[in-house]
């Protein structure tokens, strides 16, 4: 009898987990990547001073990078060395692509084909219903991410040169910012952050476009590319994502611009063109990118509340963005409209949406809100901070956005661990939850009598 080797036994175990619970394996691998990046950052070589960072600092930063969030407890530009910044860039890239998508890319490169296990893993990460589409989706992921990041870097590189930055440094800053922008990570290695560029159209406009594209999701990019000559054939998911994303951007830009237009601490003292650009930038970034050209801590409380809502919704499914996703909100709004009209079906763009999709949307939204509420209670108990700033930071972590009022570095270690857990759940939990609920659908032989309780 042949005795299996440890490697073969481990491979068999992975295959069994992947077939029975791909989402569970996704979370496990994601956690492994976070721990790996933590170890790489938890070395003296990763800091500019040559001193070993604290374990909490390394863990928090690694989680934020892999989960493409952008919340930090130290200044990225000055605290981390060139080696540490390269580690962060790689972690952001891996987190943006998705660990399971990356696993399929490696499998394709080695064997020239994608096995069943890799297809199951990637389908779990990318929300692809048909395993046959995974290969096309991977090619779209590679083409879209690399092409857009290269294009962003090429656009930003000459701008840094015009600002007097040396060629080598300009190339690195443009590359890092391009990766951080498309992956909606929010990390910045510029010495003074983004504040000096509040009126810089050359710098901000590419970042706005890159953030929006990164937040719509790879399935949308693939679908648009496949139907580029016949846009009337694009999928319902693509239409809902683009329509809701565009609507939220318009709402965010107009309202944030209105709230901050006369605020002397943010946009009130700037010329009109700068106010327009600042409003546009601030309205797009809550999609999950987390960059900010105006001080979030100086914004009005009305702006905080609106930003809370935009961050909680987030971006598109299987994108670099977080939140409950725009299609989740779209489905619930369509259900409300259908109920108000007395329609039996939920319709959109000439298609009927299954009621199981509505149940899934409600479940994801409710559990997301519950997680945010519990984390808010914990932080209120741990600190003496007010509800408005705590809620903003918690939603930013859950939605993997990265916008901050500035309280994160001052939180106790327990508070930082809570935010790190939120970032991890925000990146992997909703995916796992959706997959788990969807896979538990069952056909009952006997259905109980129907009765309608009073609602409202």
Secondary structure, 3 states (H helix, E strand, C coil): CCCCCHHHHHHHHHHHHHHHCHHHHHHHHHHHHHHHHHHHHCCHHHECCCCCCCHHHHHHHHHHHHCCCCCCCCCHHHHECHHHHHHHHHHHHHHHHCHHHHHHHHHHHHHCCCCHHHHHHHHHHHCCCCHHHHHHHHHHHHHHHHHHHHHHHHHHHHHHHHCCCCHHHHHHHHHHHHHHHHCCCCCCCCCCCCHHHCCCHHHHHHHHHHHHHHHHCHHHHHHHHHCCCCHHHCCHHHHHHHHHHHHHHHHHHHHHHHHHCCCCCCCCCCCHHHHHHHHHHHHHHCCCCCCCCCCHHHCCHHHHHHHHHHHHHCCCCCCCCCCCCHHHHHHHHHHHHHHHHCCCCEEECCEEECHHHHHHHHHHHHHHHHHHHHHHHHHHHHCCCCHHHHHHHHHHHHCCCCCCCCCHHHCCHHHHHHHHHHHHHHHHHHHHHHHHHHHCCCCCCCCCCCCCCCCC
